[in-house]
C-alpha cells in the first residue's frame, strides 16, 4: 500500500531533473516552487486551499460575532478554552491515527465534519437565532467551536505528516514552506474578504462560503493516493502515545525544538484571538479594518515563507530562534500601540517571525524523526495549537483584570526572555541544520 504513493509521486514530478542547473531568476523560481512539480503535492495543496480559506474567514467571523453578542473579553477567552480542550484531548490520539491509519482518510473525516459544523452555524444565523439581539445565543458558537477544536486536533498530525511521504526529505522544508505560504496568502486575503462580507451583507454569508469550501477540500483529497501505514501489531492508543513520548525524551534535540515551538505558540498566538479587543476597544476601527489588520500579518508571513522555501538545509535552528525573537519583539510593540498605523506596521513582523519559527521547527522535526514515530511526534508539535488557545483563555481572563495590552504585552516579554536564553545557552539549536 505504501508503494502506491511513492510510485505516484516519482512519476512526472521532475524533482530530480534539470531545475538545479538553471541560473538567475529562473533558478530562484525553480528552487522556491519545486514541490509544485509533484502532482500529488498539487492535489494535496488544492485540498488545503479550501481549509485555509475557511479557517481564516471563520476566525474573523466567530471572534467578532461573539464579541458583538457579549462585549466580553472573558467570553472570548472562554471560547478559546472551549476550542482548546478537545484539541488537546484529541491531538495525541490523532498522532496515533496518523501512524496507524490512512492519513487521507483521517483528513477526509475531519473535512466532512468541519463542513457540517459550518452548516450548523449558517442555519443558526439565517434563522436569526444567533445574533446580538439574542444575548444568550453565543452558546451555539461555543458548541460549534468545541466540535471544531476536536476535529482540528485529530486531523492536524495526519495533515502535517503526509507531506513528508508526498515529497520526501530532500524537498520537505520547501513543501512545508509552500504550505505556510498558502496558509498565509489566505491569511492575507480571507480575513479582509470576511470583514467586507460581514459589513456588506452579514455573518451568515461567511459561514455558507466556508461550508462550500470544506466540501471542495473533501472532494480534492479523494484523488490523493494511499500513503504508507506503520504496522504497529497489537497495541492501544495509550501505549502508542507513551512510546512516542519516550522516543522524544531520548531525542534531546527534537525535544528542545518541540519545547521552543510549543512555547512560542502558547505565548505568541493568543493575541490573534483577542484582536477584536484591540480593534474595537483601543484602535477604534470596524470589521473591515480588523480584516485588513490580520491580512497585514499575512503579508509578513508570505514574505517569510518565500524566503524559507528558497533556502537550503543550513542553519535552520538559528533562523528558527531568530524568527521567534522577531515575532516576540514586534508583538511587544503591537501590544502597547494605540496608533492604527503603528499597529499596521508592526503586525507584518509578527506574521513573519511566527511563520519562520513554525515552518522551520516543523521541518526540523520531520527531517530528523524516525518514520514510524512521525505522526506521534507531530501530534506533540501540534499540541502547541491547542495550548495556544488555552493561553488565549488565560489572556482573556487577564485582559478583563489588567487590560488586553498588559496581558498580551506580558506574554510577549516572557517569549523575548525565553528566546534570548535559548540563543545564548543552547548551541545545539543554533548549529542545527
C-alpha positions, 0 to 999 in steps of 0.5 A, spaced: 500 500 500 505 504 501 508 503 494 502 506 491 504 513 493 511 513 492 510 510 485 505 516 484 509 521 486 516 519 482 512 519 476 512 526 472 514 530 478 521 532 475 524 533 482 530 530 480 531 533 473 534 539 470 531 545 475 538 545 479 542 547 473 538 553 471 541 560 473 538 567 475 531 568 476 529 562 473 533 558 478 530 562 484 523 560 481 525 553 480 528 552 487 522 556 491 516 552 487 519 545 486 514 541 490 509 544 485 512 539 480 509 533 484 502 532 482 500 529 488 503 535 492 498 539 487 492 535 489 494 535 496 495 543 496 488 544 492 485 540 498 488 545 503 486 551 499 479 550 501 481 549 509 485 555 509 480 559 506 475 557 511 479 557 517 481 564 516 474 567 514 471 563 520 476 566 525 474 573 523 467 571 523 466 567 530 471 572 534 467 578 532 460 575 532 461 573 539 464 579 541 458 583 538 453 578 542 457 579 549 462 585 549 466 580 553 473 579 553 472 573 558 467 570 553 472 570 548 477 567 552 472 562 554 471 560 547 478 559 546 478 554 552 472 551 549 476 550 542 482 548 546 480 542 550 478 537 545 484 539 541 488 537 546 484 531 548 484 529 541 491 531 538 495 525 541 490 520 539 490 523 532 498 522 532 496 515 533 491 515 527 496 518 523 501 512 524 496 507 524 491 509 519 490 512 512 492 519 513 487 521 507 482 518 510 483 521 517 483 528 513 477 526 509 473 525 516 475 531 519 473 535 512 466 532 512 465 534 519 468 541 519 463 542 513 457 540 517 459 544 523 459 550 518 452 548 516 450 548 523 452 555 524 449 558 517 442 555 519 443 558 526 444 565 523 439 565 517 434 563 522 436 569 526 437 565 532 444 567 533 445 574 533 446 580 538 439 581 539 439 574 542 444 575 548 444 568 550 445 565 543 453 565 543 452 558 546 451 555 539 458 558 537 461 555 543 458 548 541 460 549 534 467 551 536 468 545 541 466 540 535 471 544 531 477 544 536 476 536 536 476 535 529 482 540 528 486 536 533 485 529 530 486 531 523 492 536 524 498 530 525 495 526 519 495 533 515 502 535 517 505 528 516 503 526 509 507 531 506 513 528 508 511 521 504 508 526 498 515 529 497 520 526 501 526 529 505 530 532 500 524 537 498 520 537 505 522 544 508 520 547 501 513 543 501 512 545 508 514 552 506 509 552 500 504 550 505 505 556 510 505 560 504 498 558 502 496 558 509 498 565 509 496 568 502 489 566 505 491 569 511 492 575 507 486 575 503 480 571 507 480 575 513 479 582 509 474 578 504 470 576 511 470 583 514 467 586 507 462 580 507 460 581 514 459 589 513 456 588 506 451 583 507 452 579 514 455 573 518 451 568 515 454 569 508 461 567 511 459 561 514 455 558 507 462 560 503 466 556 508 461 550 508 462 550 500 469 550 501 470 544 506 466 540 501 471 542 495 477 540 500 473 533 501 472 532 494 480 534 492 483 529 497 479 523 494 484 523 488 490 523 493 493 516 493 494 511 499 500 513 503 504 508 507 501 505 514 506 503 520 504 496 522 504 497 529 501 489 531 497 489 537 497 495 541 492 501 544 492 508 543 495 509 550 501 505 549 502 508 542 502 515 545 507 513 551 512 510 546 512 516 542 513 520 548 519 516 550 522 516 543 522 524 544 525 524 551 531 520 548 531 525 542 534 531 546 534 535 540 527 534 537 525 535 544 528 542 545 525 544 538 518 541 540 519 545 547 521 552 543 515 551 538 510 549 543 512 555 547 512 560 542 505 558 540 502 558 547 505 565 548 505 568 541 498 566 538 493 568 543 493 575 541 490 573 534 484 571 538 483 577 542 484 582 536 477 584 536 479 587 543 484 591 540 480 593 534 474 595 537 476 597 544 483 601 543 484 602 535 477 604 534 476 601 527 470 596 524 470 589 521 473 591 515 479 594 518 480 588 523 480 584 516 485 588 513 489 588 520 490 580 520 491 580 512 497 585 514 500 579 518 499 575 512 503 579 508 509 578 513 508 571 513 508 570 505 514 574 505 517 569 510 515 563 507 518 565 500 524 566 503 524 559 507 522 555 501 528 558 497 533 556 502 537 550 503 538 545 509 543 550 513 542 553 519 535 552 520 535 552 528 538 559 528 533 562 523 528 558 527 530 562 534 531 568 530 524 568 527 521 567 534 525 573 537 522 577 531 515 575 532 516 576 540 519 583 539 514 586 534 508 583 538 511 587 544 510 593 540 503 591 537 501 590 544 502 597 547 500 601 540 494 605 540 496 608 533 492 604 527 498 605 523 503 603 528 499 597 529 499 596 521 506 596 521 508 592 526 503 586 525 507 584 518 513 582 523 509 578 527 506 574 521 513 573 519 517 571 525 511 566 527 511 563 520 519 562 520 519 559 527 513 554 525 515 552 518 522 551 520 521 547 527 516 543 523 521 541 518 526 540 523 522 535 526 520 531 520 527 531 517 530 528 523 524 523 526 524 516 525 518 514 520 514 510 524 514 515 530 512 521 525 505 522 526 506 521 534 511 526 534 507 531 530 501 530 534 506 533 540 508 539 535 501 540 534 499 540 541 502 547 541 495 549 537 491 547 542 495 550 548 495 556 544 488 557 545 488 555 552 493 561 553 488 565 549 483 563 555 488 565 560 489 572 556 482 573 556 481 572 563 487 577 564 485 582 559 478 583 563 483 584 570 489 588 567 487 590 560 488 586 553 495 590 552 498 588 559 496 581 558 498 580 551 504 585 552 506 580 558 506 574 554 510 577 549 516 579 554 516 572 557 517 569 549 523 575 548 526 572 555 525 565 553 528 566 546 534 570 548 536 564 553 535 559 548 540 563 543 545 564 548 545 557 552 543 552 547 548 551 541 545 545 539 539 549 536 543 554 533 548 549 529 542 545 527 541 544 520 
